[in-house]
Amino acid sequence: YLGIYAAQKVSLREFAKKYLEYARANKRPSSALRDDTSLKALLPFPLDPEGKTLLGDCALAAITPEILERYKIARLADVKPATVTHELATLRHLYTKAIEWRYVSRNPVKAVTPLKPPPARVRYLTPEERKALLAACEARLRPLVLLLLHTGLRRGELLALTWADIDLRQRWLTVRDSKTHRARRVPLNDTGLGVLQALPRPDDSQAKAFGEWTRDALTMAFRRAAKRAGVKDFRLHDCRHDAASQLAMRNVSLRTIQELLGHADPRMSAKYAHLSPAALADAVKLLDGAEKESAGYSVATRRRKR
């Protein structure tokens, strides 16, 4: 009557099944798979030295922030902080849905101290590395790597492209299957246009431009090419970092980089700010006339003596 309800006595393990059904129906397959992986790590966590009581056996309402802090500390001994952050984020959203569905009235994950995020990774190629990497790519791999370097597309966005998404006349790509669930248009430069013009184009406009590739196959082929080229610590996703870095070093505004790469959060683009020292120098030059302007202002606004 007062809007207050008793928590249903359902265990985390039981509710996790309901949550994963929701995730598979409403999230991207990769996100739902990550949720499944996170919960498989959370559920068997022992709450006593003998391991007789597991986190998954606890009622949702009985799990406290103190229990989750213990989980966080124990888990950090085995995996990286980013993994723990993902696992707790999954649990946090699970509780959000549990509150919406009237199973509990509070979210204990909100009281867990978040881990400090690692430094932003910005890895880009030197001219020598770029030349070596492209030379080491097999003939069928090279077009994909060139497009990644010249568009900043994500792996999934590239592999999801159909010929209907590619406008060679207007020199645009339309990204529909985006991580942020928002379509965006990406312009093609001469290199990107040349790559697509050289590909055989089927009659079916709904055919995928790179339908013969899977995510794992592309990642493994790229990893082998980077190894052959002697390019270390450079992953497939770093092609996206390289595109953004090259733009920043050519004084392209961070707002433009955000639009081109489809960053939902401007802070994702801000990590490239340090790569454009010339732009910062140009900005400081605008202050050269500040003394003259302020001097003129003080003279113009000085009170007259009576």
N, C-alpha and C positions, 0 to 999 in steps of 0.2 A: 504493500500500500504506500509506503514511504519511498519507494524506489530502491530499497535495499533488499538484496537476495542472498540466501545462504549458498556458499560455494558448493558446487556439485563434487562429490567424492569420485573424481576420475583421475587416474594416474597419468603421468607424463607420457608413458609408453602408449596408453590407450588413445590419448588425445593426439599424439604424434601421427597416428594413422589417419585421423580425420584431417589434420593439417596438411599432410602430404597429398591427400586427395584434392584438397583445395589448391595446393601449389601446382600440381600437374594440370589442373583445369584452368588456372588463371595466370600462371607464370610461363616464361620461356622455358623450353626443355632443359637448357643448361642451368637455369636458376633453380628449377625444381630438383635437378640432380644434385646441385650443391647443397640444397636444403636436406636432401636425403643423406648425403655424406656427413653433414654437420650433426644431424640427429643420431647417426650411427656412432659418432664419437661421444655424444653426450649421454645417451641412455645407459651404457654399461659402466659409467663412472661409479666406483665404490664409495659408499658413505661411511664405512667402518673398516677397521684394519683387516678383518677377516673376509671382507667382500661379500657379506651375506645380504646387505641392503644396497641396492643400486639406485642411482638417480632416477632411472626410468620407472622404478617401482613406487616412487613417492607420488602422493597426490599433488596435483597442480598447486593447490592452495598451501601445501606444506613446505614447498621449496622456498628457501629464504635467500636474501642477498649474500649472507655469510656462507651458505653452501656453495653458491656460485663463485664466490671469491676463492674458495678452496679449490674448486674445479679449475679456475683460471690459473692459479699458481702451479698446480700439479701439471696441467696441460702444457704450460710454458717450458717445462723441462724436456718435453719431447718434440714440440713443433714450434714453428715461427709465430711471432705475435700476430701476424696478419691472419693466420689460420684460426687462432683463438678468437680474434675479432669477428671473423665470418661466422664462427659457430655460435657466439653469443648474440650476434645480430639475427641469426635464424631463430634462436630461442626467444629473443625479444619480440620478433614479429609473431611468433607462435602465441605468445601471451596476449599480444594485441588482438588477435582473432579470438582467443579464449574469452577475453573481456567482452568483445562484441557479441559473442554467442552465449553469454551469460553463464560461463563455467566458473569464472573467478572474478574478483573485483579489483585485483591489483596486479601490477607487473613487477616482479622482483628484480628483473634484469636492469631496470632503470636506475636502481640504487648501486649497481656494480660499477666501480671506478673504471672508466674506459682506458684501454692501453694507448700509449702514445704512438701515433702513426709513424712508420719509418720514413726517412727522408725520401722525397719524391725522386723517382728514377727518371733520369733524362740521359739516354744513351743515343748518340747519333754517330754516323759514319764520317771518317776522314775521307778526303778524295781518294787516297790510296786504297782504303778499305772498300769503298764503293766500287772502284774499278775491279778489285780482286773478287769481290762477292759476285758481281754480275758475270764475270768471266767464268766463275765456278758453277753457275747455275746451268742446269740442263736446259735444252731448247724449249721444252714444254713448261718449265718452271719460270724461265726468265720473264715472260710477259706478265705473270702475276706479281713477281717481285717489283718490276718496273712500275706497275700500276699502284702497288702499295706505297712505294717511295714517292710517287708523283701525285697521289690523291689524299694520302693519309687515311684511307679506309681501314676499318677493322677487318680482320680475317673473315668473320661471318658475313659482314656487309658485302665483301667482294664476292664470296662464293654464292651469295643469294641473288646476285645481279642477273636479271633476264635481259634478253635483247630488247624487250619493250621498255626497259629502264635506261637504255643507252640511246642518246640522240646525237649521232655523229655530225649532223648538219648544224645543230645549235651548240654542239660541243658541251653537252651536259650529261651527267650521270644522276639518276634519281635513286636515292637510297631509301628503300621502303622498310626493310627489315633492320631497323636501327635498335641499338641497345636502349636508347631513351624512348623508344616507341613513337618517335616523331620522324616523319619523312623529311628529307632535305635534298637539295640539289648541289652537286659538286661539279665545278667547271673542269674541263679537260684542257691541259696544256698541249703543246705540240707532241711531246713524248707520249703522253697518255692517249692522245688521239691516234697517233701512228700505231701504237700497240693494238688498239681495238680494230683499226682499219685492216690490219694484217691478219686478223683472225677469220676463219671461215664462218659465214653467217647463215644459219639455217632459215628455212621458210617459216618455221614456227616462232613467232615473236615471243612466246612465253617460255621458250627453251632457255635454260641457264647458259650464260656465257662460258662458265667453267664447270659444267655439270659433271665432268669426269673426275673432279677433285672432291675429296672429303677433307674435313678440318684436320684430322689426324695425319692424313697422307701429305697435306701441304706443309704441316708443321715439321714432319720428319724429313721431307725432301729439303726444306729450307735449312734444317739443322745440319744435314749432311753437306750442303753447299757451303755453309759458313765454316764448317770444319775443314773442308778442302781448301777454302780461301785463306785459312789462318786467321779469320776474324773471330776474336774471342769476346765472350760476354755480350753477344748481340742476338736477341731472340726475334722471332717473326714479328711480334707486336712492336718491337723497337723500330720497325719500318715506319710506323705511325709517329713515334717520337722523332724520328729523323726528319720526316716531312714538316712537323711543327717547328723543330729546331732550325731547319734551313730557312723557313719563313721568318722566324724571329730574328735570325742573324742578318736578314735582308730588310730589317726594319718594318716588317708587316705588323700592323697593330694587333694587340692581343684579342681585341674584339673580333677582328676578321679571322684570326686563327680559331677562335671559339666557334664561329659560324661554319667555317670550312670543315672542321673536324667533328662538329656536332657535340661539343661539350655542353652538358646541361648546366654544369656548375662552372662559373668563370674562374674559380680557384684552380681548376684543372689546367686552364690555359696560362694562368699566372706563373706556373713553375718554369715557363720558358722566358720570363722577363729578363733574367740575368744574361741571356744570350744576345741581347740587343744593346750593347754599350754605346753604339753610335747614336741610337735614338735617345738615350739618356743624355749624351753629350749635347745633342741638338736642343734638347729641352732646357738644359742649363744655360745655353747661350741666350735663351729668351729673357733671362734675368739680367743680362748686361745693361739694359737701359733702365733698370728699376730705380737707380739712384736719381737719374735725371727726371724720371716721371714723378718720384716722390718729392724731389726738390721743388718741382713746379707746383705740385699740389699744396705743399706747405706755404709757398709764397702766395698762392691764389686764395688760400683759406685762412691766412694769418689775420688775426683781429687787428683792426686799426687802433692805434693809441689815441685816446681822447685827451 
